[in-house]
């Protein structure tokens, strides 16, 4: 691997880490990065490029799993610590609620995977998704100002979990953003921004890990030993950056809300539409 190729791996890993959990669409940004880096340099064949994107996504998944490790162990019954809200009021997030939230997008994703891959993975469709998702986020913040909200993910109901899952289906359109659609959906349904983000990130772990592993198996034959350094650099960069981003995002989301991300999405979407005329 050349120095340029290692630099490219680092850049793509950083893009993945920055955008996977921020509500700006990692898939959309990776499609843009493909046009700028992978296609221009022809670093690898399409199957290997897809494998690389899966590997760096696994780096991001590992990061969020570490951030929520105590919660995950608690869900699996491997750690008995409970929050004060759980102790006093008997509320507790369960695996069943997470499963309910996963069902809608899992079913639609399975049914329409080929259609999505064939027709929706372009810079123009990403631009439309970015703007449409921004509108949803602005609506969510407007609604948030007008009603009381649930301040902990442990108080989410099965109905809310399922409806958040319905909002997650919007993220099947590249550019819409999984975290953007589900956080906005959670806020519209009565959660505050932090509770919605917690549920979004916890719910993302199984669905993203499962989808990534399936794709890695699909593209496994395209891998070769000389690609290992390229993949390793991308994985490490995605992991480190995602770890920092998730911690920073969760600390600030109740204060900054979704408006700053919506503004960024609209600006980027307009620029992309102008560039691909």
Secondary structure, DSSP 8 states (H G I E B T S, - for coil): --HHHHHHHHHHHHHHHHHTTTTT-HHHHHHHHIIIIIHHHT-S-HHHHHHHHHHHHHHHHHHHHHHTHHHHHHHTTS-----HHHHHH-----HHHHHHHHHHHHHHHHHHHHHHHHHT-SHHHHHHHHHHHHHHHHHHHHHHTTS--B--GGG--HHHHHHHHHHHGGGGSTTS-HHHHHHHHHHHTTB-HHHHHHHHHHHHHHHHHHHHHHHHHHTGGG--GGGHHHHHHHHHHHHHHHHHHHHHHHHHHHHHTTHHHHHHHHHHHHHHHHHT-
